[in-house]
Each structure stands twice: as C-alpha cells, then as structure tokens.
Amino acid sequence: MKRFKPPVSRTDLNALPVTAPDVAEAEHFITCPECGQAIDCRRLGDVLHHDEPGHEPTVDTPLPALSFIEPMLPTLVDDPPAGDGWIHEIKYDGYRTQIVVDQGQARAFTRNGHDWSERYRPLLAAIEALGVERAIIDGEVIVQDAEGRSDFAALRTAIGREPRRLVFMAFDLLHQGATNLRPLAVEQRRERLEELLGANDPASPVHFSGHVGGNGADFFAAVDRLGLEGIVSKKRGSRYLSGRARNWLKVKCWTESDFVVVGTEATPGEPVAALLARETEDGLKYAGGAAVTLPASAREQFYRATEELARARPLPCAPRSKKARWLEPRLRVRVRHLKGSDKVRHATVVGLAGAVR
C-alpha cells in the first residue's frame, strides 16, 4: 500500500512562527471546579475554552499579582462607522486611567503606566468600598462642569487642589477574580463591568460609561450639538488588544473660531505656534496656542504681519514665555479646534480673518 505523504512535513510545521496573545504564562490555564477541565485563557484554538458563570479556578490555585496592562487605543477617523456592528460611547475629555485592584487594594495608573494612586486617593477609596478583590478596570478620570460635561482645564486644577471633584468613568473590565477577560467580546466585558459597579449612585465618583448600539452618525450629531469632545466606537465581538487598534475608532467634534494673535512661539522641529486671545466684553482673554499650517502664500502674509506688528512687551492677557515674540493685537485668524474647552486644544490656524478694528 502506498504511504500518504502530507504536503508539509511535521518539521516544517513546527518551524512556523506562532504568535500568542499577550497573557502571562501563569495565567494561561485555570482549572474549572465544575468540570475539572484546564481552561486556556488565550483562545489559541487547540485547547477547550469555555466561559460559564461560576467556572472559576479552585481556591488553592496560586494567583499572580495583577499589574498594569498597556491600554487599547482608538484610531482617529473622520466619521463614525455605519451599521449595527458597533457600539458607541461618549469620548470624555480627561486622563485615561487604569485601576488595578489586588487583594482589595486599589492602585491607579496613567495611560503610560505611571502610578498616580496618591493623586486619585478619593477615587480609589470609592472603588475599594465596592468590595472588589481582584480586577483591572479601564476608564477616564474627568471633572464635570455645571452642565455635566467634562472640563479638562478644571481637571488639572482639581487633581492638585480638589481631588474630591474627580470622577472615574469606567468603560472596560480587563480582569476579574482569577480570569483574564481580554479574550472576551467587548459586550461581555462591559456587561460584567456594569454588574461589578452595581446600580448607578449619583453621589459616587465612580460611574459606568453607557453606550448606544448602531446609529453612530445620529449619536455623533447629538454629541456634537451638546458641545462634547466626540465619541468612541467599538466593534462588537472585539477582544481587548493593547496598542492602537481599528476595532476602536474615535471621532472628534471640531469647530472653527476667530481669534486675535498676541504673539508667536517657535520650537525647533515643530510648526510655529500662534498665541491666541479671545475677544470678550472685558477685553482680550488668552485662549491657548495653535500651529500655523497655512498654505505658502497665506503663511508668507501671516509672517509679514507679525514683523509689522512686533512689540517689545506682552499684553496683560498673554502667558509667560521666554521664547515668545509679542505682537500688537491687530491680526485676526481663523482656527480649527476641538469643542468643549475655554482654551483651544489640538488647534491649527486654517486662515487669515483680517485685521482687528
């Protein structure tokens, strides 16, 4: 009888590179007390994985200490995705924060993994009061204004002076108990997170960030009308993967406004920044900086105007700066910037708006 020869040898197959999800070795397997099976958290496809309520590892299984996980980051796009295959959340204007709870003790980490537990002590006390033993919760720390919108400028002040104003908007659950939840679909993770946080308590500084399903364009339009920063859209069924991903998309709410240029500031390797002031009933009020990215002809006109309007000292509204060149407040520009903040953010000068009368 002729022996069958496979098209690829076992040696060749074993030589192929295998990429596994980023799960610590000690967390690859858990033992289900209901059926005694070894459960592979990595979902490689060669070992049975199940996710049933109550199927947790045995009590005597040693659990590794939980630590910071590099967060999943949304990709910026111009328009929200269409269809029912996405859920959509408000994009909060604050600091991305990961709360790690181990043996009932909570710690807070910034997006880059810096420990900010001391700055966020009131928030961590509220998390610990929930009775959570082991969890990793992803979210955003914000401060709300009188209308309930996130206020980034007030956030920086509150961290140092009024930490009890801080609010944690939780939107994902990466780990719970002994189980790594990152292989689960985003809907499953969020369902567990909502259950973990319990009923909404307006007096609590910890809240679940809600979402809507489908109708991304309508949701974005509503967020835009409210003057919020934007939305984050997440693909149904998607796992939690560290780093920039296209299963999470962010769409920002932009607007254009006219400002008076009160100075310029140059940093090597970056576009020149126009220092801006907003015209108010009480005079000029400093509004931040915007990158000058005008077309060549308009850029030359802008620089000629700055030469003609140069002055030795800054206006009373201008910020402190040793490298700024100060101007008479007679040049107005059109600026594209994010909504929802007194000072412009992610701003660029998109046109010249004429002289100030």
C-alpha positions as CSV (number, residue, x, y, z in Angstrom):
1,M,0.0,0.0,0.0
2,K,1.3,3.4,-1.0
3,R,2.0,5.6,2.0
4,F,0.4,9.0,2.1
5,K,2.8,11.9,2.3
6,P,1.5,15.1,3.7
7,P,2.2,18.3,1.7
8,V,4.0,19.9,4.7
9,S,6.3,17.9,7.0
10,R,5.9,17.9,10.8
11,T,9.3,19.5,11.0
12,D,8.2,22.4,8.7
13,L,5.0,22.9,10.7
14,N,6.9,23.0,14.0
15,A,9.3,25.6,12.5
16,L,6.4,28.0,11.7
17,P,6.3,31.1,14.0
18,V,3.4,31.1,16.4
19,T,2.1,34.4,17.9
20,A,0.0,34.1,21.0
21,P,-2.0,36.8,22.7
22,D,-0.1,38.7,25.5
23,V,-1.1,36.7,28.6
24,A,1.3,36.0,31.4
25,E,2.5,32.3,31.5
26,A,0.9,31.8,34.9
27,E,-2.5,32.9,33.6
28,H,-2.6,30.6,30.5
29,F,-4.6,27.9,32.3
30,I,-7.2,27.9,35.0
31,T,-8.9,24.8,36.4
32,C,-12.7,24.7,36.3
33,P,-14.1,23.4,39.6
34,E,-17.4,22.4,37.9
35,C,-15.9,20.0,35.3
36,G,-12.2,19.8,36.2
37,Q,-11.0,20.9,32.8
38,A,-7.9,23.0,32.2
39,I,-9.2,26.2,30.6
40,D,-6.9,28.1,28.2
41,C,-7.4,31.8,28.5
42,R,-5.5,32.5,25.3
43,R,-8.0,31.1,22.9
44,L,-5.4,29.6,20.6
45,G,-8.0,27.1,19.2
46,D,-6.2,23.9,20.3
47,V,-7.4,23.8,23.9
48,L,-11.0,23.9,25.1
49,H,-12.1,27.3,26.3
50,H,-15.4,28.0,28.0
51,D,-16.9,31.0,29.8
52,E,-19.6,29.9,32.1
53,P,-20.9,31.6,35.3
54,G,-19.2,30.2,38.4
55,H,-16.5,28.4,36.4
56,E,-13.6,29.8,38.4
57,P,-10.2,28.3,39.3
58,T,-10.0,26.2,42.5
59,V,-9.4,28.1,45.8
60,D,-6.0,26.7,46.3
61,T,-4.7,27.8,42.9
62,P,-2.0,30.5,43.4
63,L,-2.9,33.7,41.7
64,P,-0.2,36.0,40.3
65,A,-0.2,39.6,41.3
66,L,-2.1,41.9,39.0
67,S,-0.3,44.8,37.3
68,F,-0.7,47.5,34.7
69,I,-1.6,46.4,31.2
70,E,-0.8,48.6,28.1
71,P,-4.2,50.1,27.2
72,M,-6.1,49.6,23.9
73,L,-6.1,52.9,21.9
74,P,-8.7,54.0,19.4
75,T,-7.8,55.1,15.9
76,L,-8.8,58.7,14.8
77,V,-11.2,58.8,11.9
78,D,-13.3,61.5,10.3
79,D,-16.7,59.8,10.5
80,P,-18.3,57.2,12.8
81,P,-18.7,53.7,11.4
82,A,-22.1,52.7,9.9
83,G,-24.2,49.7,10.7
84,D,-25.3,47.7,13.8
85,G,-21.9,46.0,14.3
86,W,-20.6,48.8,16.5
87,I,-21.4,50.3,19.9
88,H,-20.8,54.0,20.6
89,E,-19.7,55.8,23.8
90,I,-19.1,59.5,24.7
91,K,-15.4,60.4,24.4
92,Y,-14.5,62.1,27.7
93,D,-12.1,64.9,27.9
94,G,-9.8,63.8,30.8
95,Y,-6.9,61.4,31.7
96,R,-7.0,57.8,30.6
97,T,-6.7,55.8,33.8
98,Q,-6.4,52.1,34.6
99,I,-7.4,51.0,38.1
100,V,-5.8,47.7,39.3
101,V,-7.4,46.1,42.4
102,D,-5.5,43.2,44.0
103,Q,-6.4,41.7,47.4
104,G,-8.9,44.6,47.8
105,Q,-6.3,47.3,47.5
106,A,-6.7,49.7,44.5
107,R,-4.0,51.5,42.5
108,A,-4.3,53.9,39.6
109,F,-2.1,54.1,36.6
110,T,-1.9,56.6,33.8
111,R,-2.0,55.7,30.1
112,N,1.8,55.3,30.1
113,G,1.8,53.2,33.3
114,H,2.8,55.8,35.8
115,D,1.4,55.2,39.3
116,W,-0.9,58.1,40.2
117,S,-2.5,56.4,43.2
118,E,-1.8,59.3,45.6
119,R,-3.3,61.8,43.3
120,Y,-6.5,59.7,42.9
121,R,-6.9,58.6,46.5
122,P,-10.7,59.5,46.8
123,L,-11.5,57.6,43.6
124,L,-9.6,54.5,44.9
125,A,-11.4,54.6,48.2
126,A,-14.7,54.5,46.3
127,I,-13.5,51.5,44.3
128,E,-12.3,49.7,47.4
129,A,-15.7,50.4,49.0
130,L,-17.3,48.2,46.3
131,G,-15.8,45.1,47.9
132,V,-13.8,44.2,44.7
133,E,-11.0,41.8,45.5
134,R,-9.3,41.4,42.1
135,A,-10.0,43.4,39.0
136,I,-8.4,45.7,36.3
137,I,-10.8,48.5,35.2
138,D,-10.1,50.8,32.3
139,G,-11.6,54.3,32.1
140,E,-11.2,58.0,32.2
141,V,-10.7,60.4,35.1
142,I,-12.6,63.7,34.5
143,V,-14.0,66.7,36.2
144,Q,-17.6,67.8,35.3
145,D,-18.8,71.4,34.8
146,A,-22.2,72.7,35.9
147,E,-23.8,71.0,32.8
148,G,-22.2,67.7,33.4
149,R,-19.7,68.0,30.6
150,S,-16.0,67.0,31.2
151,D,-13.8,70.1,31.8
152,F,-10.2,69.4,31.0
153,A,-8.9,72.7,32.3
154,A,-10.6,72.2,35.6
155,L,-9.3,68.6,35.8
156,R,-5.7,69.7,36.1
157,T,-6.5,72.1,38.9
158,A,-8.7,69.6,40.8
159,I,-6.0,66.9,40.8
160,G,-3.8,69.1,42.9
161,R,-6.3,71.1,44.9
162,E,-9.7,69.5,44.9
163,P,-9.3,65.7,44.3
164,R,-12.8,65.1,45.6
165,R,-14.2,66.6,42.4
166,L,-12.6,63.8,40.4
167,V,-14.9,61.3,38.6
168,F,-13.9,58.0,37.2
169,M,-15.9,56.9,34.1
170,A,-15.4,53.2,33.7
171,F,-15.8,51.6,30.3
172,D,-13.9,48.3,30.2
173,L,-13.1,45.4,32.5
174,L,-9.8,43.6,31.7
175,H,-9.6,41.2,34.6
176,Q,-11.9,39.9,37.3
177,G,-11.1,37.5,40.1
178,A,-8.8,34.9,38.6
179,T,-9.9,35.4,35.0
180,N,-8.3,37.3,32.2
181,L,-11.3,38.9,30.4
182,R,-9.4,40.4,27.5
183,P,-10.2,37.5,25.1
184,L,-14.0,38.1,25.6
185,A,-16.1,40.3,23.4
186,V,-16.3,43.9,24.3
187,E,-20.1,43.5,25.1
188,Q,-19.4,40.7,27.5
189,R,-16.6,42.6,29.3
190,R,-18.9,45.7,29.6
191,E,-21.8,43.6,30.9
192,R,-19.5,42.2,33.6
193,L,-18.2,45.7,34.4
194,E,-21.8,47.1,34.8
195,E,-22.6,44.3,37.1
196,L,-19.4,44.8,39.1
197,L,-20.1,48.5,39.7
198,G,-23.7,48.0,40.7
199,A,-26.6,50.4,40.4
200,N,-25.8,54.0,39.5
201,D,-25.2,56.2,42.5
202,P,-25.1,59.9,41.6
203,A,-23.2,60.6,44.9
204,S,-20.4,58.2,43.9
205,P,-17.3,59.4,42.0
206,V,-17.3,56.1,40.1
207,H,-19.7,55.6,37.1
208,F,-20.3,53.1,34.3
209,S,-19.9,54.8,30.9
210,G,-23.0,53.9,28.9
211,H,-23.3,53.2,25.2
212,V,-25.7,53.1,22.3
213,G,-25.9,50.4,19.6
214,G,-25.8,51.3,15.9
215,N,-26.8,54.8,14.6
216,G,-23.3,56.1,15.0
217,A,-23.9,59.2,12.8
218,D,-27.0,60.2,14.8
219,F,-25.2,59.6,18.1
220,F,-22.3,61.7,17.0
221,A,-24.6,64.5,15.8
222,A,-26.2,64.6,19.3
223,V,-22.8,64.7,21.0
224,D,-21.7,67.5,18.7
225,R,-24.8,69.5,19.5
226,L,-24.0,69.2,23.2
227,G,-20.6,70.6,22.7
228,L,-18.8,67.4,23.8
229,E,-15.4,66.3,22.6
230,G,-16.5,63.4,20.5
231,I,-17.4,59.6,20.5
232,V,-15.5,56.3,20.6
233,S,-17.0,53.5,18.5
234,K,-16.1,49.8,19.4
235,K,-16.7,46.9,17.1
236,R,-19.0,44.2,18.5
237,G,-17.2,41.0,19.4
238,S,-13.8,42.6,19.5
239,R,-11.2,41.4,22.0
240,Y,-9.1,43.8,24.2
241,L,-5.7,44.2,22.4
242,S,-3.0,46.6,23.8
243,G,-1.9,49.4,21.5
244,R,-3.5,51.3,18.7
245,A,-6.4,49.4,17.0
246,R,-9.0,49.8,14.4
247,N,-11.6,47.8,16.3
248,W,-11.9,51.0,18.4
249,L,-12.4,54.3,16.4
250,K,-12.7,57.8,17.7
251,V,-14.4,60.7,16.0
252,K,-13.8,64.2,17.4
253,C,-16.1,67.2,17.4
254,W,-14.4,70.2,15.7
255,T,-15.3,73.8,15.3
256,E,-13.7,76.9,13.8
257,S,-13.5,80.3,15.6
258,D,-11.8,83.6,15.1
259,F,-9.1,84.7,17.5
260,V,-6.6,87.6,17.8
261,V,-2.9,86.8,17.6
262,V,-1.0,88.3,20.6
263,G,2.3,86.5,19.9
264,T,4.2,83.7,18.2
265,E,6.4,80.9,19.6
266,A,8.9,78.8,17.8
267,T,10.1,75.3,18.8
268,P,12.8,73.5,16.8
269,G,11.3,70.8,14.6
270,E,7.7,71.9,15.1
271,P,5.4,74.4,13.3
272,V,5.4,77.9,14.6
273,A,2.6,78.4,17.2
274,A,0.3,81.4,17.2
275,L,-0.6,82.6,20.7
276,L,-4.3,83.4,20.7
277,A,-6.7,85.6,22.6
278,R,-10.4,85.6,22.6
279,E,-12.3,88.9,22.4
280,T,-14.7,89.3,25.4
281,E,-16.7,92.1,26.9
282,D,-13.9,92.5,29.5
283,G,-11.2,92.7,26.8
284,L,-8.8,90.0,25.5
285,K,-8.6,86.7,27.3
286,Y,-5.8,84.2,26.5
287,A,-7.1,81.2,24.7
288,G,-4.0,79.0,24.0
289,G,-1.8,78.2,21.0
290,A,-2.4,77.0,17.5
291,A,0.0,75.5,15.0
292,V,0.5,77.7,11.9
293,T,-0.1,75.3,9.0
294,L,-1.3,77.7,6.3
295,P,-0.6,77.3,2.6
296,A,2.6,79.0,1.4
297,S,1.0,82.3,0.2
298,A,-1.1,82.8,3.3
299,R,1.8,81.8,5.5
300,E,4.0,84.5,4.0
301,Q,1.3,87.0,4.6
302,F,1.0,85.9,8.2
303,Y,4.7,86.3,8.8
304,R,4.8,89.7,7.2
305,A,2.1,90.8,9.5
306,T,3.9,89.5,12.6
307,E,7.0,91.5,11.5
308,E,4.9,94.7,11.2
309,L,3.0,94.2,14.5
310,A,6.0,93.3,16.6
311,R,6.1,94.8,20.1
312,A,8.6,94.6,23.0
313,R,6.4,93.6,25.9
314,P,3.5,91.1,26.2
315,L,-0.1,92.2,26.6
316,P,-1.6,91.7,30.1
317,C,-3.6,88.7,28.8
318,A,-0.5,86.9,27.4
319,P,1.1,83.9,29.0
320,R,4.6,83.9,30.5
321,S,7.1,82.8,27.9
322,K,10.8,83.4,27.4
323,K,10.8,82.4,23.8
324,A,7.7,84.1,22.5
325,R,7.7,87.1,20.2
326,W,4.9,89.6,21.1
327,L,2.5,91.3,18.8
328,E,0.1,94.2,18.7
329,P,-3.4,92.7,18.9
330,R,-4.4,93.7,15.4
331,L,-4.2,90.4,13.4
332,R,-7.2,88.0,13.5
333,V,-7.0,84.4,12.3
334,R,-9.4,81.5,11.8
335,V,-8.6,78.5,14.0
336,R,-9.8,74.9,13.8
337,H,-10.0,73.3,17.3
338,L,-11.8,70.8,19.5
339,K,-15.1,71.8,21.1
340,G,-15.8,71.9,24.8
341,S,-12.9,73.9,26.3
342,D,-12.2,77.5,27.1
343,K,-8.6,77.1,25.8
344,V,-8.2,75.7,22.3
345,R,-6.9,72.1,22.0
346,H,-5.4,70.3,19.0
347,A,-5.7,73.7,17.3
348,T,-4.4,74.8,13.9
349,V,-4.6,78.1,12.1
350,V,-6.5,77.5,8.9
351,G,-6.9,81.0,7.5
352,L,-6.4,84.8,8.0
353,A,-9.5,86.6,9.2
354,G,-8.4,90.2,8.6
355,A,-7.3,93.0,10.8
356,V,-8.8,93.8,14.2
357,R,-10.6,97.1,14.1
